[in-house]
Amino acid sequence: MSGACPTCGTLVLVGEAYCEQCGHALGAAGCTACGAQAVGADGYCENCGMLQPSGRDHVEIELEVAAGVSDRGLRHSRNEDAMALTVAGTVVAGVVCDGVSTSPRPEEASQTAADTAAAALAKQLEEGADPETATREAVRLAAEAVVALALPGEDAPACTYVSAVAGGRQVTIGWVGDSRAYWLGSASELLTGDDATPGTHMLTAWLGADAGHIMPRIRTFTPDGPGVVLLCSDGLWNYYPEPTALAAVALNATPRAVAQRLTRLALEAGGHDNITVLVIPFGLPFGQGEQAETTMVFPKEQQ
């Protein structure tokens, strides 16, 4: 059996360690765009400049009571979105962050913010803080963690933020930027207002060292019946912004199935951006109120 060298195209035999023509290391992983063995520590190919895929290309998280999917989409070389889920007693909290692509290391900013905020929400709620107080503290700590990522002489990493705390009879939403929260039920509605210039994706608020004083917007509401709290990045809502269209897919299925379906719809619509979807059922049986196991599946081969 034989194949071609990814660098020069010379015929090579399976099992050969190097191409006899150009010396390319056949067993080493090269740039996914040009095949060159010149990928730097920052993840960029030093030959063609392409940012390489990472283990976050497709991630799924699932609790007994909620689930999420994050996918890099079809056009981006790396997933710069991040998500997190946690349970505190009988309260579910979720976070979605979208890295700002024009900033350095946006995938670091989003993952740091999501992880920091989820941990802060769980801690605050377990200590008896009300959801609005917990949300404000989570945003503050997430913002500080993103600021700390900035290196001397470097522009600041940045990301958006949206979270939900669902428990009892109320849902509390907090956001900075244009990642969104929806209520999907008998009276579906968009719960957030984008921090962006109208008609554009130019953010007016974000998390990052150059963001200035951050004032998260917070909304608490009491649903009139069972339904679903949906958190998502613009990779989904750019294609499906209307609550009724989302509700048609999101109701009467398991949280993980809903997240997978909505991600697939965004991919089928073009997948121009990273896609992240968190699904938190509300007003439905919660189980025994104990924290469920978290399962993570990654990476999955991009379709």
Buried (B, 14 or more C-beta within 10 A) or exposed (E): EEEEBBBEEEEBEEEEEBBEEEEBEBEEEBBBBBBBBEBEEEBBBEBEEBBBBBEBBBBBBBBBBBBBBBBBBBEBBBBBBBBBBBBBEBBBBBBBBBBBBEBBBBBBBBBBBBBBBBBBBBBBBEEEBEBBBBBBBBBBBBBBBBBEBBEEEEBBBBBBBBBBBBBEEBBBBBBBBBBBBBBBBEEBEBBBEBBBEEEEEEBEBBBBBEBEEBEBBBBBEEBEEEBBBBBBBBBBBBBBEEBEBBBEBBBEBEBBBBBBBBBBBBBEBEBBBBBBBBBBBBBEEBEEEEEBEEEEEBBEEBE
